Amino acid sequence: MMVTIFAILVILLGLICWLGQTLVVIAPSIAETLGVGEPEAEIDRSMYLFERYAQGVPDILLTWTLPASALMLLLDLAYWPLLALLGAGVYLYFPAVFILTRIVLRREGLKVGRPRAVFTAFGLGALWILAAIGMAALAVIELDVLV
């Protein structure tokens, strides 16, 4: 039962990530309205372009993996652990880059977004990292890798 609840939470968190990032890239004004994107005026121009395109497009192409693995887990499909390990890597990497970028650039005096939005993003980043760790642990258990 706990695994089912966790998988559902991973799917929801993953959809927030994937859909939010998709909107940031293809429809930034909608992303701003929904609160998943920052107005360009609130972020340093270089950072805005980097996050929207250079980081945003790869994120769209990769962040579907963890929620898809959680769905596969719920459906009891055989290869969910492999996708979970791939997705866990993605969900450990991108929030860490997101958080560290903001910390470093803010220390250097650049605009990194409104404080409330940055705080929310850090919170979501922490949840995504926890989801990644949890799915990776479940995958390792399922694969009997350490036994």
Secondary structure, 3 states (H helix, E strand, C coil): CHHHHHHHHHHHHHHHHHHHHHHHHHCHHHHHHHCCCCCHHHECHHHHHHHHHHCHHHHHHHCCHHHHHHHHHHCCCCCHHHHHHHHHHHHHHHHHHHHHHHHHHHHCCCCECCHHHHHHHHHHHHHHHHHHHHHHHHHHHHHCCCC
